[in-house]
């Protein structure tokens, strides 16, 4: 049900792990998981019980930062790869919403 994704980014400035976590927690559609959760198995079980959970889950135990490089692992729910961004785009183009507000509204409508 979830794709496992490894991400490596170069940033303009060096960031501490707690700063990265704080930034991610403020973003729409993202849930930062406790360090004890390190696989998609728990997410698949949770989604089987209640499908109203955000589509992107960052494994907090995987967040690494050194100098200007950030590495992390996340789980991406496969059913939302195209649907949610398409809804956001419609809100931006038709309703003239800014992209973050559109994402938040879609998330609200989806029950996350």
N, CA, C and O atoms as a printed pandas DataFrame, in Angstrom:
     atom_number atom_name residue_name chain_id  residue_number  x_coord  y_coord  z_coord
0              1         N          UNK        A               1    0.788   -1.201    0.000
1              2        CA          UNK        A               1    0.000    0.000    0.000
2              3         C          UNK        A               1    0.837    1.275    0.000
3              4         O          UNK        A               1    0.376    2.320   -0.459
4              5         N          UNK        A               2    2.046    1.195    0.505
5              6        CA          UNK        A               2    2.915    2.368    0.572
6              7         C          UNK        A               2    4.201    2.124   -0.205
7              8         O          UNK        A               2    4.766    1.030   -0.184
8              9         N          UNK        A               3    4.645    3.168   -0.888
9             10        CA          UNK        A               3    5.970    3.135   -1.490
10            11         C          UNK        A               3    6.965    3.613   -0.447
11            12         O          UNK        A               3    6.701    4.572    0.277
12            13         N          UNK        A               4    8.105    2.946   -0.372
13            14        CA          UNK        A               4    9.178    3.409    0.508
14            15         C          UNK        A               4   10.099    4.292   -0.330
15            16         O          UNK        A               4   10.532    3.899   -1.413
16            17         N          UNK        A               5   10.389    5.478    0.174
17            18        CA          UNK        A               5   11.166    6.465   -0.571
18            19         C          UNK        A               5   12.345    6.933    0.285
19            20         O          UNK        A               5   12.184    7.270    1.458
20            21         N          UNK        A               6   13.518    6.946   -0.319
21            22        CA          UNK        A               6   14.700    7.529    0.337
22            23         C          UNK        A               6   14.979    8.870   -0.327
23            24         O          UNK        A               6   15.001    8.975   -1.553
24            25         N          UNK        A               7   15.190    9.886    0.489
25            26        CA          UNK        A               7   15.392   11.242   -0.027
26            27         C          UNK        A               7   16.728   11.772    0.478
27            28         O          UNK        A               7   17.071   11.614    1.650
28            29         N          UNK        A               8   17.473   12.402   -0.423
29            30        CA          UNK        A               8   18.699   13.090   -0.038
30            31         C          UNK        A               8   18.661   14.471   -0.669
31            32         O          UNK        A               8   18.509   14.604   -1.883
32            33         N          UNK        A               9   18.800   15.506    0.170
33            34        CA          UNK        A               9   18.704   16.889   -0.286
34            35         C          UNK        A               9   19.939   17.673    0.125
35            36         O          UNK        A               9   20.534   17.419    1.173
36            37         N          UNK        A              10   20.312   18.619   -0.707
37            38        CA          UNK        A              10   21.319   19.602   -0.320
38            39         C          UNK        A              10   20.591   20.882    0.020
39            40         O          UNK        A              10   19.737   21.336   -0.742
40            41         N          UNK        A              11   20.917   21.465    1.152
41            42        CA          UNK        A              11   20.266   22.697    1.589
42            43         C          UNK        A              11   21.268   23.851    1.535
43            44         O          UNK        A              11   22.481   23.640    1.516
44            45         N          UNK        A              12   20.740   25.062    1.511
45            46        CA          UNK        A              12   21.615   26.240    1.481
46            47         C          UNK        A              12   22.371   26.410    2.784
47            48         O          UNK        A              12   23.519   26.854    2.804
48            49         N          UNK        A              13   21.702   26.047    3.879
49            50        CA          UNK        A              13   22.327   26.164    5.195
50            51         C          UNK        A              13   22.238   24.825    5.910
51            52         O          UNK        A              13   21.423   23.974    5.556
52            53         N          UNK        A              14   23.060   24.653    6.889
53            54        CA          UNK        A              14   23.040   23.438    7.694
54            55         C          UNK        A              14   21.819   23.455    8.614
55            56         O          UNK        A              14   21.511   24.480    9.221
56            57         N          UNK        A              15   21.133   22.335    8.714
57            58        CA          UNK        A              15   19.949   22.222    9.563
58            59         C          UNK        A              15   20.141   21.108   10.579
59            60         O          UNK        A              15   20.727   20.070   10.272
60            61         N          UNK        A              16   19.650   21.325   11.775
61            62        CA          UNK        A              16   19.648   20.292   12.802
62            63         C          UNK        A              16   18.431   19.390   12.582
63            64         O          UNK        A              16   17.446   19.812   11.976
64            65         N          UNK        A              17   18.497   18.160   13.071
65            66        CA          UNK        A              17   17.404   17.210   12.899
66            67         C          UNK        A              17   16.106   17.766   13.486
67            68         O          UNK        A              17   15.047   17.610   12.878
68            69         N          UNK        A              18   16.162   18.407   14.647
69            70        CA          UNK        A              18   14.934   18.953   15.249
70            71         C          UNK        A              18   14.335   20.071   14.385
71            72         O          UNK        A              18   13.116   20.248   14.378
72            73         N          UNK        A              19   15.162   20.823   13.664
73            74        CA          UNK        A              19   14.647   21.864   12.767
74            75         C          UNK        A              19   13.935   21.229   11.569
75            76         O          UNK        A              19   12.879   21.700   11.146
76            77         N          UNK        A              20   14.512   20.175   11.037
77            78        CA          UNK        A              20   13.909   19.467    9.906
78            79         C          UNK        A              20   12.570   18.878   10.329
79            80         O          UNK        A              20   11.572   19.006    9.620
80            81         N          UNK        A              21   12.560   18.235   11.483
81            82        CA          UNK        A              21   11.325   17.639   11.999
82            83         C          UNK        A              21   10.249   18.702   12.179
83            84         O          UNK        A              21    9.095   18.486   11.810
84            85         N          UNK        A              22   10.614   19.832   12.736
85            86        CA          UNK        A              22    9.661   20.920   12.949
86            87         C          UNK        A              22    9.096   21.434   11.620
87            88         O          UNK        A              22    7.893   21.672   11.509
88            89         N          UNK        A              23    9.945   21.602   10.632
89            90        CA          UNK        A              23    9.486   22.047    9.312
90            91         C          UNK        A              23    8.528   21.036    8.689
91            92         O          UNK        A              23    7.497   21.418    8.137
92            93         N          UNK        A              24    8.861   19.760    8.775
93            94        CA          UNK        A              24    8.014   18.720    8.196
94            95         C          UNK        A              24    6.658   18.644    8.882
95            96         O          UNK        A              24    5.636   18.444    8.224
96            97         N          UNK        A              25    6.646   18.801   10.194
97            98        CA          UNK        A              25    5.383   18.726   10.937
98            99         C          UNK        A              25    4.416   19.846   10.579
99           100         O          UNK        A              25    3.211   19.708   10.791
100          101         N          UNK        A              26    4.918   20.940   10.047
101          102        CA          UNK        A              26    4.071   22.072    9.671
102          103         C          UNK        A              26    3.500   21.945    8.259
103          104         O          UNK        A              26    2.618   22.714    7.876
104          105         N          UNK        A              27    3.997   20.985    7.490
105          106        CA          UNK        A              27    3.586   20.846    6.090
106          107         C          UNK        A              27    2.289   20.046    5.960
107          108         O          UNK        A              27    2.053   19.109    6.723
108          109         N          UNK        A              28    1.450   20.420    4.989
109          110        CA          UNK        A              28    0.245   19.631    4.745
110          111         C          UNK        A              28    0.612   18.221    4.283
111          112         O          UNK        A              28    1.640   18.021    3.637
112          113         N          UNK        A              29   -0.227   17.257    4.615
113          114        CA          UNK        A              29   -0.125   15.875    4.164
114          115         C          UNK        A              29    1.022   15.081    4.740
115          116         O          UNK        A              29    1.209   13.921    4.373
116          117         N          UNK        A              30    1.793   15.666    5.626
117          118        CA          UNK        A              30    2.951   14.962    6.170
118          119         C          UNK        A              30    2.730   14.658    7.643
119          120         O          UNK        A              30    2.293   15.512    8.414
120          121         N          UNK        A              31    3.038   13.439    8.008
121          122        CA          UNK        A              31    3.013   13.013    9.402
122          123         C          UNK        A              31    4.405   12.486    9.732
123          124         O          UNK        A              31    4.916   11.603    9.042
124          125         N          UNK        A              32    5.011   13.017   10.770
125          126        CA          UNK        A              32    6.310   12.529   11.217
126          127         C          UNK        A              32    6.043   11.455   12.269
127          128         O          UNK        A              32    5.426   11.713   13.302
128          129         N          UNK        A              33    6.518   10.256   11.981
129          130        CA          UNK        A              33    6.262    9.112   12.854
130          131         C          UNK        A              33    7.260    9.048   14.002
131          132         O          UNK        A              33    8.372    9.562   13.885
132          133         N          UNK        A              34    6.874    8.424   15.104
133          134        CA          UNK        A              34    7.818    8.241   16.203
134          135         C          UNK        A              34    9.012    7.385   15.758
135          136         O          UNK        A              34    8.925    6.634   14.786
136          137         N          UNK        A              35   10.107    7.512   16.476
137          138        CA          UNK        A              35   11.317    6.764   16.116
138          139         C          UNK        A              35   11.116    5.258   16.154
139          140         O          UNK        A              35   11.838    4.525   15.479
140          141         N          UNK        A              36   10.156    4.787   16.924
141          142        CA          UNK        A              36    9.920    3.347   17.044
142          143         C          UNK        A              36    9.319    2.737   15.779
143          144         O          UNK        A              36    9.402    1.524   15.585
144          145         N          UNK        A              37    8.718    3.550   14.921
145          146        CA          UNK        A              37    8.116    3.052   13.677
146          147         C          UNK        A              37    9.140    3.202   12.553
147          148         O          UNK        A              37    9.556    4.314   12.228
148          149         N          UNK        A              38    9.545    2.068   11.960
149          150        CA          UNK        A              38   10.559    2.118   10.912
150          151         C          UNK        A              38   10.190    1.311    9.669
151          152         O          UNK        A              38   11.044    1.062    8.818
152          153         N          UNK        A              39    8.915    0.897    9.556
153          154        CA          UNK        A              39    8.522    0.143    8.368
154          155         C          UNK        A              39    7.104    0.524    7.952
155          156         O          UNK        A              39    6.362    1.146    8.711
156          157         N          UNK        A              40    6.752    0.142    6.746
157          158        CA          UNK        A              40    5.412    0.447    6.248
158          159         C          UNK        A              40    4.365   -0.527    6.784
159          160         O          UNK        A              40    3.168   -0.292    6.622
160          161         N          UNK        A              41    4.792   -1.602    7.409
161          162        CA          UNK        A              41    3.835   -2.582    7.923
162          163         C          UNK        A              41    2.843   -1.942    8.886
163          164         O          UNK        A              41    1.635   -2.142    8.758
164          165         N          UNK        A              42    3.349   -1.170    9.854
165          166        CA          UNK        A              42    2.460   -0.515   10.822
166          167         C          UNK        A              42    1.506    0.459   10.133
167          168         O          UNK        A              42    0.345    0.576   10.525
168          169         N          UNK        A              43    1.993    1.153    9.113
169          170        CA          UNK        A              43    1.131    2.087    8.376
170          171         C          UNK        A              43    0.024    1.348    7.634
171          172         O          UNK        A              43   -1.124    1.792    7.624
172          173         N          UNK        A              44    0.366    0.227    7.017
173          174        CA          UNK        A              44   -0.636   -0.554    6.296
174          175         C          UNK        A              44   -1.710   -1.061    7.249
175          176         O          UNK        A              44   -2.891   -1.073    6.905
176          177         N          UNK        A              45   -1.307   -1.477    8.438
177          178        CA          UNK        A              45   -2.282   -1.931    9.440
178          179         C          UNK        A              45   -3.167   -0.770    9.899
179          180         O          UNK        A              45   -4.380   -0.931   10.033
180          181         N          UNK        A              46   -2.570    0.392   10.139
181          182        CA          UNK        A              46   -3.345    1.562   10.564
182          183         C          UNK        A              46   -4.321    1.986    9.481
183          184         O          UNK        A              46   -5.464    2.335    9.776
184          185         N          UNK        A              47   -3.880    1.961    8.225
185          186        CA          UNK        A              47   -4.748    2.371    7.123
186          187         C          UNK        A              47   -5.898    1.388    6.932
187          188         O          UNK        A              47   -6.987    1.785    6.518
188          189         N          UNK        A              48   -5.672    0.125    7.226
189          190        CA          UNK        A              48   -6.748   -0.872    7.116
190          191         C          UNK        A              48   -7.861   -0.575    8.117
191          192         O          UNK        A              48   -9.028   -0.875    7.864
192          193         N          UNK        A              49   -7.495    0.013    9.252
193          194        CA          UNK        A              49   -8.479    0.346   10.290
194          195         C          UNK        A              49   -9.173    1.672    9.969
195          196         O          UNK        A              49  -10.391    1.782   10.111
196          197         N          UNK        A              50   -8.409    2.674    9.539
197          198        CA          UNK        A              50   -8.956    4.003    9.267
198          199         C          UNK        A              50   -8.169    4.633    8.122
199          200         O          UNK        A              50   -6.968    4.867    8.255
200          201         N          UNK        A              51   -8.821    4.906    7.017
201          202        CA          UNK        A              51   -8.154    5.413    5.819
202          203         C          UNK        A              51   -7.937    6.926    5.851
203          204         O          UNK        A              51   -7.408    7.485    4.890
204          205         N          UNK        A              52   -8.328    7.590    6.917
205          206        CA          UNK        A              52   -8.204    9.049    6.991
206          207         C          UNK        A              52   -6.886    9.474    7.636
207          208         O          UNK        A              52   -6.874   10.322    8.528
208          209         N          UNK        A              53   -5.800    8.896    7.193
209          210        CA          UNK        A              53   -4.499    9.308    7.694
210          211         C          UNK        A              53   -3.721    9.949    6.548
211          212         O          UNK        A              53   -3.944    9.604    5.387
212          213         N          UNK        A              54   -2.824   10.864    6.848
213          214        CA          UNK        A              54   -2.103   11.570    5.783
214          215         C          UNK        A              54   -1.352   10.606    4.858
215          216         O          UNK        A              54   -0.955    9.521    5.282
216          217         N          UNK        A              55   -1.162   10.998    3.615
217          218        CA          UNK        A              55   -0.529   10.103    2.644
218          219         C          UNK        A              55    0.996   10.031    2.721
219          220         O          UNK        A              55    1.592    9.120    2.147
220          221         N          UNK        A              56    1.630   10.957    3.408
221          222        CA          UNK        A              56    3.095   10.955    3.485
222          223         C          UNK        A              56    3.507   10.822    4.944
223          224         O          UNK        A              56    3.110   11.619    5.794
224          225         N          UNK        A              57    4.308    9.804    5.215
225          226        CA          UNK        A              57    4.793    9.560    6.571
226          227         C          UNK        A              57    6.310    9.535    6.559
227          228         O          UNK        A              57    6.918    8.744    5.838
228          229         N          UNK        A              58    6.918   10.396    7.352
229          230        CA          UNK        A              58    8.374   10.452    7.464
230          231         C          UNK        A              58    8.770    9.659    8.708
231          232         O          UNK        A              58    8.227    9.869    9.792
232          233         N          UNK        A              59    9.720    8.750    8.534
233          234        CA          UNK        A              59   10.231    7.973    9.654
234          235         C          UNK        A              59   11.249    8.834   10.395
235          236         O          UNK        A              59   12.363    9.039    9.913
236          237         N          UNK        A              60   10.864    9.338   11.569
237          238        CA          UNK        A              60   11.737   10.288   12.272
238          239         C          UNK        A              60   13.087    9.677   12.633
239          240         O          UNK        A              60   14.088   10.390   12.708
240          241         N          UNK        A              61   13.126    8.379   12.854
241          242        CA          UNK        A              61   14.391    7.717   13.156
242          243         C          UNK        A              61   15.356    7.685   11.991
243          244         O          UNK        A              61   16.530    7.360   12.164
244          245         N          UNK        A              62   14.870    8.020   10.801
245          246        CA          UNK        A              62   15.718    7.992    9.599
246          247         C          UNK        A              62   16.277    9.366    9.241
247          248         O          UNK        A              62   17.118    9.474    8.349
248          249         N          UNK        A              63   15.824   10.409    9.917
249          250        CA          UNK        A              63   16.254   11.767    9.553
250          251         C          UNK        A              63   17.709   11.968    9.980
251          252         O          UNK        A              63   18.071   11.779   11.141
252          253         N          UNK        A              64   18.517   12.352    9.015
253          254        CA          UNK        A              64   19.948   12.561    9.237
254          255         C          UNK        A              64   20.339   13.888    8.609
255          256         O          UNK        A              64   19.883   14.222    7.516
256          257         N          UNK        A              65   21.180   14.639    9.296
257          258        CA          UNK        A              65   21.645   15.911    8.768
258          259         C          UNK        A              65   23.126   16.079    9.081
259          260         O          UNK        A              65   23.566   15.895   10.216
260          261         N          UNK        A              66   23.884   16.435    8.043
261          262        CA          UNK        A              66   25.308   16.697    8.218
262          263         C          UNK        A              66   25.695   17.785    7.233
263          264         O          UNK        A              66   25.467   17.662    6.030
264          265         N          UNK        A              67   26.282   18.850    7.757
265          266        CA          UNK        A              67   26.626   20.006    6.938
266          267         C          UNK        A              67   25.381   20.478    6.205
267          268         O          UNK        A              67   24.417   20.885    6.854
268          269         N          UNK        A              68   25.365   20.441    4.900
269          270        CA          UNK        A              68   24.209   20.909    4.130
270          271         C          UNK        A              68   23.460   19.751    3.467
271          272         O          UNK        A              68   22.738   19.958    2.491
272          273         N          UNK        A              69   23.626   18.555    3.983
273          274        CA          UNK        A              69   22.965   17.379    3.403
274          275         C          UNK        A              69   21.952   16.827    4.397
275          276         O          UNK        A              69   22.259   16.614    5.570
276          277         N          UNK        A              70   20.731   16.601    3.899
277          278        CA          UNK        A              70   19.663   16.013    4.700
278          279         C          UNK        A              70   19.259   14.707    4.030
279          280         O          UNK        A              70   19.032   14.657    2.821
280          281         N          UNK        A              71   19.174   13.656    4.831
281          282        CA          UNK        A              71   18.704   12.365    4.341
282          283         C          UNK        A              71   17.543   11.924    5.216
283          284         O          UNK        A              71   17.550   12.127    6.430
284          285         N          UNK        A              72   16.538   11.315    4.578
285          286        CA          UNK        A              72   15.413   10.772    5.326
286          287         C          UNK        A              72   14.707    9.714    4.506
287          288         O          UNK        A              72   14.887    9.612    3.292
288          289         N          UNK        A              73   13.898    8.928    5.201
289          290        CA          UNK        A              73   13.074    7.916    4.534
290          291         C          UNK        A              73   11.626    8.215    4.844
291          292         O          UNK        A              73   11.280    8.645    5.944
292          293         N          UNK        A              74   10.787    7.977    3.852
293          294        CA          UNK        A              74    9.366    8.221    4.029
294          295         C          UNK        A              74    8.553    7.137    3.354
295          296         O          UNK        A              74    9.064    6.374    2.534
296          297         N          UNK        A              75    7.291    7.081    3.706
297          298        CA          UNK        A              75    6.339    6.169    3.089
298          299         C          UNK        A              75    5.282    7.019    2.399
299          300         O          UNK        A              75    4.752    7.965    2.981
300          301         N          UNK        A              76    4.984    6.672    1.155
301          302        CA          UNK        A              76    4.025    7.422    0.345
302          303         C          UNK        A              76    2.886    6.492   -0.045
303          304         O          UNK        A              76    3.110    5.458   -0.673
304          305         N          UNK        A              77    1.670    6.859    0.326
305          306        CA          UNK        A              77    0.500    6.034    0.021
306          307         C          UNK        A              77    0.211    6.082   -1.471
307          308         O          UNK        A              77    0.009    7.157   -2.036
308          309         N          UNK        A              78    0.192    4.922   -2.104
309          310        CA          UNK        A              78    0.125    4.847   -3.563
310          311         C          UNK        A              78   -1.156    5.419   -4.168
311          312         O          UNK        A              78   -1.112    5.928   -5.288
312          313         N          UNK        A              79   -2.266    5.358   -3.490
313          314        CA          UNK        A              79   -3.529    5.839   -4.069
314          315         C          UNK        A              79   -3.616    7.355   -4.171
315          316         O          UNK        A              79   -4.484    7.878   -4.870
316          317         N          UNK        A              80   -2.741    8.055   -3.493
317          318        CA          UNK        A              80   -2.830    9.517   -3.488
318          319         C          UNK        A              80   -1.797   10.182   -4.391
319          320         O          UNK        A              80   -1.701   11.409   -4.407
320          321         N          UNK        A              81   -1.032    9.409   -5.133
321          322        CA          UNK        A              81    0.015    9.986   -5.969
322          323         C          UNK        A              81   -0.513   11.005   -6.966
323          324         O          UNK        A              81    0.123   12.037   -7.181
324          325         N          UNK        A              82   -1.654   10.743   -7.574
325          326        CA          UNK        A              82   -2.179   11.662   -8.586
326          327         C          UNK        A              82   -3.430   12.399   -8.131
327          328         O          UNK        A              82   -3.643   13.547   -8.522
328          329         N          UNK        A              83   -4.245   11.772   -7.328
329          330        CA          UNK        A              83   -5.547   12.339   -6.978
330          331         C          UNK        A              83   -5.427   13.655   -6.222
331          332         O          UNK        A              83   -6.001   14.658   -6.644
332          333         N          UNK        A              84   -4.700   13.673   -5.124
333          334        CA          UNK        A              84   -4.634   14.883   -4.307
334          335         C          UNK        A              84   -3.988   16.058   -5.047
335          336         O          UNK        A              84   -4.522   17.166   -4.994
336          337         N          UNK        A              85   -2.863   15.859   -5.732
337          338        CA          UNK        A              85   -2.294   16.986   -6.483
338          339         C          UNK        A              85   -3.244   17.515   -7.568
339          340         O          UNK        A              85   -3.249   18.713   -7.852
340          341         N          UNK        A              86   -4.041   16.633   -8.170
341          342        CA          UNK        A              86   -4.998   17.092   -9.173
342          343         C          UNK        A              86   -6.082   17.963   -8.536
343          344         O          UNK        A              86   -6.474   18.984   -9.101
344          345         N          UNK        A              87   -6.559   17.558   -7.366
345          346        CA          UNK        A              87   -7.550   18.382   -6.660
346          347         C          UNK        A              87   -6.955   19.731   -6.274
347          348         O          UNK        A              87   -7.613   20.763   -6.403
348          349         N          UNK        A              88   -5.715   19.724   -5.803
349          350        CA          UNK        A              88   -5.046   20.976   -5.444
350          351         C          UNK        A              88   -4.936   21.899   -6.656
351          352         O          UNK        A              88   -5.198   23.098   -6.558
352          353         N          UNK        A              89   -4.554   21.340   -7.778
353          354        CA          UNK        A              89   -4.376   22.127   -9.005
354          355         C          UNK        A              89   -5.688   22.778   -9.434
355          356         O          UNK        A              89   -5.706   23.935   -9.852
356          357         N          UNK        A              90   -6.769   22.038   -9.329
357          358        CA          UNK        A              90   -8.080   22.602   -9.668
358          359         C          UNK        A              90   -8.397   23.777   -8.749
359          360         O          UNK        A              90   -8.884   24.808   -9.211
360          361         N          UNK        A              91   -8.130   23.634   -7.461
361          362        CA          UNK        A              91   -8.375   24.729   -6.513
362          363         C          UNK        A              91   -7.528   25.960   -6.856
363          364         O          UNK        A              91   -8.005   27.093   -6.793
364          365         N          UNK        A              92   -6.261   25.717   -7.221
365          366        CA          UNK        A              92   -5.367   26.829   -7.555
366          367         C          UNK        A              92   -5.837   27.532   -8.824
367          368         O          UNK        A              92   -5.902   28.761   -8.858
368          369         N          UNK        A              93   -6.166   26.772   -9.866
369          370        CA          UNK        A              93   -6.524   27.363  -11.153
370          371         C          UNK        A              93   -7.926   27.956  -11.178
371          372         O          UNK        A              93   -8.131   29.046  -11.712
372          373         N          UNK        A              94   -8.886   27.249  -10.605
373          374        CA          UNK        A              94  -10.275   27.681  -10.698
374          375         C          UNK        A              94  -10.659   28.631   -9.569
375          376         O          UNK        A              94  -11.342   29.631   -9.794
376          377         N          UNK        A              95  -10.217   28.312   -8.356
377          378        CA          UNK        A              95  -10.606   29.120   -7.206
378          379         C          UNK        A              95   -9.551   30.156   -6.833
379          380         O          UNK        A              95   -9.736   30.920   -5.885
380          381         N          UNK        A              96   -8.450   30.183   -7.575
381          382        CA          UNK        A              96   -7.376   31.169   -7.355
382          383         C          UNK        A              96   -6.782   31.086   -5.946
383          384         O          UNK        A              96   -6.392   32.104   -5.373
384          385         N          UNK        A              97   -6.716   29.873   -5.390
385          386        CA          UNK        A              97   -6.129   29.692   -4.063
386          387         C          UNK        A              97   -4.607   29.590   -4.193
387          388         O          UNK        A              97   -4.093   29.175   -5.232
388          389         N          UNK        A              98   -3.899   29.968   -3.141
389          390        CA          UNK        A              98   -2.457   29.739   -3.179
390          391         C          UNK        A              98   -2.227   28.243   -2.929
391          392         O          UNK        A              98   -3.065   27.598   -2.299
392          393         N          UNK        A              99   -1.125   27.684   -3.403
393          394        CA          UNK        A              99   -0.912   26.226   -3.357
394          395         C          UNK        A              99   -0.992   25.600   -1.955
395          396         O          UNK        A              99   -1.596   24.539   -1.798
396          397         N          UNK        A             100   -0.409   26.222   -0.956
397          398        CA          UNK        A             100   -0.448   25.645    0.394
398          399         C          UNK        A             100   -1.865   25.655    0.943
399          400         O          UNK        A             100   -2.289   24.684    1.570
400          401         N          UNK        A             101   -2.596   26.723    0.722
401          402        CA          UNK        A             101   -3.999   26.780    1.167
402          403         C          UNK        A             101   -4.835   25.727    0.455
403          404         O          UNK        A             101   -5.713   25.110    1.058
404          405         N          UNK        A             102   -4.563   25.523   -0.819
405          406        CA          UNK        A             102   -5.275   24.494   -1.585
406          407         C          UNK        A             102   -5.001   23.109   -1.005
407          408         O          UNK        A             102   -5.917   22.298   -0.869
408          409         N          UNK        A             103   -3.745   22.840   -0.665
409          410        CA          UNK        A             103   -3.397   21.547   -0.071
410          411         C          UNK        A             103   -4.094   21.360    1.270
411          412         O          UNK        A             103   -4.622   20.286    1.559
412          413         N          UNK        A             104   -4.094   22.404    2.082
413          414        CA          UNK        A             104   -4.734   22.308    3.398
414          415         C          UNK        A             104   -6.242   22.074    3.266
415          416         O          UNK        A             104   -6.820   21.302    4.031
416          417         N          UNK        A             105   -6.870   22.732    2.307
417          418        CA          UNK        A             105   -8.312   22.564    2.088
418          419         C          UNK        A             105   -8.613   21.145    1.611
419          420         O          UNK        A             105   -9.562   20.520    2.085
420          421         N          UNK        A             106   -7.819   20.639    0.683
421          422        CA          UNK        A             106   -8.011   19.267    0.207
422          423         C          UNK        A             106   -7.836   18.295    1.360
423          424         O          UNK        A             106   -8.633   17.370    1.514
424          425         N          UNK        A             107   -6.805   18.490    2.173
425          426        CA          UNK        A             107   -6.579   17.623    3.319
426          427         C          UNK        A             107   -7.774   17.641    4.276
427          428         O          UNK        A             107   -8.198   16.599    4.777
428          429         N          UNK        A             108   -8.305   18.828    4.518
429          430        CA          UNK        A             108   -9.469   18.975    5.391
430          431         C          UNK        A             108  -10.659   18.203    4.816
431          432         O          UNK        A             108  -11.358   17.484    5.530
432          433         N          UNK        A             109  -10.870   18.372    3.511
433          434        CA          UNK        A             109  -11.981   17.670    2.858
434          435         C          UNK        A             109  -11.807   16.151    2.876
435          436         O          UNK        A             109  -12.790   15.412    2.930
436          437         N          UNK        A             110  -10.557   15.687    2.830
437          438        CA          UNK        A             110  -10.271   14.252    2.832
438          439         C          UNK        A             110  -10.276   13.677    4.246
439          440         O          UNK        A             110  -10.246   12.458    4.417
440          441         N          UNK        A             111  -10.312   14.535    5.251
441          442        CA          UNK        A             111  -10.400   14.065    6.622
442          443         C          UNK        A             111   -9.072   13.786    7.302
443          444         O          UNK        A             111   -9.045   13.098    8.322
444          445         N          UNK        A             112   -7.953   14.308    6.761
445          446        CA          UNK        A             112   -6.672   14.098    7.456
446          447         C          UNK        A             112   -6.477   15.217    8.450
447          448         O          UNK        A             112   -5.467   15.251    9.152
